[in-house]
Amino acid sequence: MLNKSKCIKIGLISVLIVLVVVCALALSKKGGKAEFRKNTDSKVLSTWDMDMTPKDKVIASWDSFVKKDDMMYIYDGGMIFKWDYKSVDYRPACDNPTCDHKGDSCSAFFGDKYECVKYYNNHWIFVEKDDNKRYYLGYCDFNGQNRKRVLDISDDIQGLNHMIYIDIDDEKLYLNYNSVINCCNDDGEWETKIRFCVIEYDVSLIGKDMSYSREILLCDDDKTWHLISLCDGRLVTDVPGTNKEIGVFGDCRLYYMNDMSFETIKGSYYVQLLSQGRYVSQENDGLMLVDNDKKIRLDDGGWGVAFCDDKRIYAINMYERQMKYSEDKSVMPSAEVKVYDYEGNVVDHIYLPKDYSIIGSIAAYDGRYYLTNIDKYGGQFFYVYDTQNPDKGWKKINRGY
């Protein structure tokens, strides 16, 4: 299971032929740089008062876990749950005893109208869609209360059948989406394309009569592009169609956002950017830690990065498990997590619960590991593993409703 948040943000988009009067905006290269038409038209609805200054990230995760007042808050399956260390179940973060936790009246519930929800600095940042299919960027408190729409971004998101994601870097929001458009080619003929677009929002400039949004990357293609990772002014996308042989990984592209110049990472399935210019690449030769000219092999090709922080890389063998799971009568390998420092040394190694499936999220905090899981029978559970008491194994906790 990989990050981006995003099981590396890869999903299937069903192609719909739609009439959208948008001309082709083709990717062009000049001197190793990519140039795109800049076009955003988001409308200000309110002020952005949330503090975007980066804070120490004490919980390493997929941005789905937060600790507040000795309570863990977990975003799982469209609901914010809470759990303390003495509870036998984890329950919705809604204190109304009569609430059925199924509608907008529940402060912990995020229904289908929320395209994505991401934790940052004691808040959940979201993209919300209303009944008129207009999109809004906003945020709320860590427990789901005080939801606030700040920008109407409907005109920023073009096409239909959208898949939308949010990333945060250097106090800025990066929204990326895939959609289906009908565009005009060089011969004047209309054809269906899949649009990949990345938009930067500097929310500190909202309400200051300054430009607060810009389109930094746009590509219309026959294949689906994805934003894989973003960190320290860099972003990585895949390059679909570069894997010509079965079982051989394609290429990824590493962009530098100051001028959108890029370099190609050959034969890489997935790249997780790290601080100080480093990254981890999942390649045919294995899981590789790259630090400038130094390249360290962490493990074999069945491993990928679950998440990372400023000191540790958390790798998981989900790729191998997914391949085995798809084979008839195969033996499912044990799910493992290996933790590496930035020198490539293994500093921790744990096995996940036996019934752990390929669906869920995982976090690490203060000597404990946390895991949400949907098992092969459809049951949904929460697990805790204490590294100070490894003999007790994983504590399995039921949903509280």
Phi, psi and omega in degrees: 000128187247167182284180177064059159018122197119054186332067186051024172059033179251123177216163179273130176254119177285128188277121177245135177274114185230154178262106177233118186282083179224125179283160182294131176245088191274147177287127177236153182239132177223112178060038179081006180247153178251130182244139184221154174289129180269124183204104171225148184214043179289148184249135182281126177253332184200179177274153175259098183263356180290135179286119181261002178298126182302133177247163178301127181266095185284337180252121175269125185191193172271026182061035178242004184231143176213143176251129182213122177053052178060023179233138173268133174247130187232125173270118187212116174062041177081014181220141170269119177255161174227151183207134171251169190289350180258352187282151176261353174217165173244138195230162179302143182279053179230125186268006179277112185293342181262002184284139177267359175058040183231359183219184183295341179288343179272124183291341182265352188267131172239106185279194184296341182287350177267114184287323177203151181222128185222135180277140174197126173050057177064022177221161169251123177262137187220160166246123184244142178243131180268184183293339178267012178061034171263147186251142181228140174258128182202191181205167178210177179291168184298336180263008177093355182276166176057054179285139188220120172278130181249318182234138166269108186254019185303319183283349176279337187252106186257160180087194180228169177060053188285148165235118192239140180221158178235139169229160181227132180205131175054046176067014179241151175264140176237113177259128176232145182215155167247142177208172178251129180231163172247117187231166184260127181272184184295339179269004180081013180259147179273138179212152180276133179228160173256120183268134172241125185219140175236127181239134178259132176241117172266092188291343178293343182264357181294131180083008182246020179054038178230157178290121184248358181219149178206145176273120184254344182207131180213131179213126173254123189214168173283344182242164184268121172269157179221144167276121187263316186207154182211131182191136172052048176074016177234152173219154181236133171240159168281169175234090186297146178091000180270349177267097186276342183243145178294132179084001179250130182289154176272209183248159169238161182236125180258114180261148171251115193287347178294327178223002180061023167291160184212162171229154183259132175259106187287142172061039182240128178279327188202140179230124174254114180286141177241174178288164176060036173077005182269165174201162174247133183238132176266111188234175178300327181280354179130190178273117190245132172265121183247122178231094186057242181273354182268133181230122183241128177277117180275315181198187185279186186287352179278000184251148175221172181271121175282313176191176180207165170226196185286353182232337190229152173241122182256111183253148182222147185267042185287329181298314178297319180295321178296320180294317179294323182296330182278350181267137180293140175057028179271158177265122182288121178295153176296140177280130184230156169233127173246135182249126181245149167275179185283002173260358179092008180274140176282121181249350176198151181207118181229158174254139180277167181304151184298326182267015180294130182262195179265009181240131178151189177215158187221148181215161177226135180201128169051047177080007178236153172246142180236144187213130167254146190208139167250113185281179186292347177262003179090359177288143182247126186222167176234137183235150175225136178232125182257116182292343176281343179227063187296335181294337180282346178067204182275131175271120182266125186238132182278156169296146184268014177202000000 
